Amino acid sequence: MSEKLVIALDGPAASGKGTLGRALSDKMGLAYFDTGKLYRAVGMRMIDTDSDFDNENDVLSATDWLVEHFTPELLQDARLKSDEAGVGASKSGKYGAMRSKLLELQRDFAKNPQNYLDEHTASGLHGVLLDGRDIGTVVCPDADVKLFVTADIEKRAERRLKELQNNGVEVTYSDILADMKARDARDASREAAPMLAADDAVVVDTSEMTPADALAKSLEIIADKAGITIE
Ligand code: C5P
């Protein structure tokens, strides 16, 4: 095991991995990085600059902009949570050259999380947890523990519907299901770093689990794989 624990958490949209990632990080004292936010920030920049998702150069310029202007605060923009940003992220993330530009940032976080956090959060860090689509396969292939979190697409669409309705957004279940199928297909079929469970990842299917169940199951897997006791 490396000096600090590195946990890779991958899986499709609305699988519960964000909730799980934050809960695991709180429980275990890990620095948490939702890498989807980087892709979403590029998608949002594309929208803000009225750029063309079919034009790779436009996507590369938006990515360069993000890398140049990156601060952790930039990822706090509330607009990044929108479905518009999610779709923009997925359309931007299909280009391999674009993904390479974001690779260094993600790896630097995994190595030097203290540089991305305030002093208070950084003290007592026991490691890092990165959440995304290709963390276990590409970003941190040597991670100590790899989890691939998934759930039936219907369950995921129901969860997303509830989340959006709670935020006052008017949407229909069928539109969400269709968008989710399109996003899954784009993420899983792209040539560059497709969404994929690493060979050594443990799959956690949250279809019939509450967030607390998913947390308990994942803690068990982590303790076993990393050979540690988690109080
Ligand atoms: O996880 P989230 O829904 O925020 O991710 C938004 C999109 O960003 C995904 O659908 C995917 O296309 C892209 N993404 C990626 N690689 C990552 C994280 C996100 O391609 N590591």
Boltz pocket constraint, residues with backbone or C-beta under 6 A from the ligand:
constraints:
  - pocket:
      binder: B
      contacts: [[A, 11], [A, 13], [A, 14], [A, 35], [A, 36], [A, 37], [A, 39], [A, 40], [A, 85], [A, 86], [A, 89], [A, 90], [A, 91], [A, 93], [A, 131], [A, 132], [A, 133], [A, 134], [A, 135], [A, 183], [A, 187], [A, 193]]
      max_distance: 6.0
